[in-house]
């Protein structure tokens, strides 16, 4: 969580890092397919770089950014969810993302 100053003092962010026992390309294909995201989020992909980064926009104007990097046993996904409007929203997003990452981990661990 970063500290914001000045006119952005009330805008929050959330950072989560997860390791997956799968190739970055496989995780990228899951994260890049908005039909596989939690239904409540209604995302749209704004930008992507093959197998490494995805930036999405949500209806509340917050922005999740996923960065993938290759690791010896799979890959690491770093999420920076920025422009969150309240502490309550950040708590809810943390729950949503952790639950989704847990389900993705279960899928790729089979």
Phi, psi and omega in degrees: 000130181259154178267128180257151182229163175067220185293345179260016185300333182265001179266129186251161174225164181225133178238131178222136176238130182227139174257138179239141177275051182212160180295151178302324181297324179291315179293321177301318181294328177286309183294326181283353180256098185298341176293342180264356179286163173305131187304326184292345187277327181050058184279163166221136182285127179264319181209153172206152173236123188314125174064012183223327184208141175222132175239129182236162174242143178246160183303335179274009179072010173280162187227107170277134177236123181253131175237128181250139175223144182283137176235162181305324182255018180148240179210165176242134176249126175249127177251128168241108178259111188249166177066034177280136190273337183211162176299322179296317178298319180297318177299317180294317177297320178301317178297314182298310182295315180299319178295318181292316179298325177295319179290323176295317178301317178297318180296316186276351180270354183295000000 
